[in-house]
């Protein structure tokens, strides 16, 4: 199977102090099965689940107990997404034992496929090293709502994404402590700590993902997000973080980190999150969903119910490069007929983080189609068309993300 490579990867391990200064469900249930949820309008408001009750409810769209989206109008103008506005996505219901995040240092991680296999508590991991990684965390299905064949799963628009700072120990430092990888290993495989009911085949529900070994370069085992202890809703007490890859590859509640010759046998690896054609059931013969592409969207103005005053308007949004930094950003006020360069504003937190941009435009009364497209350092430009696929993954179409605003 063709694998994605990480071109031009360089280490981005920023000290936690300087960056941070800037910035109860029972049972097991698949969150991405069944009919699509209603659109992001949120007309039928659903209650915030208990494990995420601390979220800013006015900034969120609750699609289900396991899928909670950030409203497009709630991202604000800061580079870092506040944790209480960050989206939530679980493939199965999170653990019900909230006490696991009250004493995070006692959480245990098993490490195998190395010269000296052993287990570590989080307290022990904290003695091995420290790194902070500013990065875009984005669900593979972000933008699914615009696929015309209406793939099953949560109908995310832009809100299954955020830019956050994870802090923890570099996987490379962990490998040094265990004598390195065993010979012939090809993948890093992470297993989540969600409970699997007795009598079920664990591979049907186990949240376990494999990524290419090259991903370890900037990967960390994180116990902190945005300067605070990692909450249960975001994978606390310990989560593997794979910068540049889609969120499903950053396994929550990680209990086992293995270096393996083969990809995980779990369903979520073998037949889910694959690039399968529309109408074709995915299988291991299709490429896996791993790396994020270049992408951008406008956050202001974007509210269809808000009329914008005619005259000078500051059009703003975010741009991400995926595996390399966002290099430039263009904006169109006429649906992509003409493009003009916009400017990045605010701090540059590294290649995995997104950049804020602004474009000053004089908008006359009427209706305007506002679009943006980014180009990354690798020379990839955000395309007009989405890449069609059966499950509606990795939508970075600038046309789909375009907004129509009324000016008066």
Secondary structure, 3 states (H helix, E strand, C coil): CCCCCCCCCCCCCECHHHHHCCCCCCCCCCCCCCCCCCCCCCCCCCCCCHHHCCCCHHHEEEEECCEEEECHHHCCCCCCCCHHHCCEECCCCCCCCHHHHCCHHHCEEEEECECCCEEEEHHHHCCCCCEEEEEEEECCCCCHHHCCCCCCCCCCCCCCEEEEEEEEEEHHHHHHHCCCECCCCCEEEEEECCCCCCCCCHHHHCCEEEEEHHHHHCCEEEEEECCEECCHHHCCCCEEECCCECHHHCCCCEEEEEEECCCCCCHHHHCCCECCCCCCCCCCCCCECCECCCEEEEEECCCCCCEECCEEEEEEEEEECCCCCEEEEEEECECCCCCEECEEECCCCCCCCCEEEEEEEEECCEEEEEEEEEEECCCCECCCCCCCCCCCCCCCCCCCCCEEEEEC
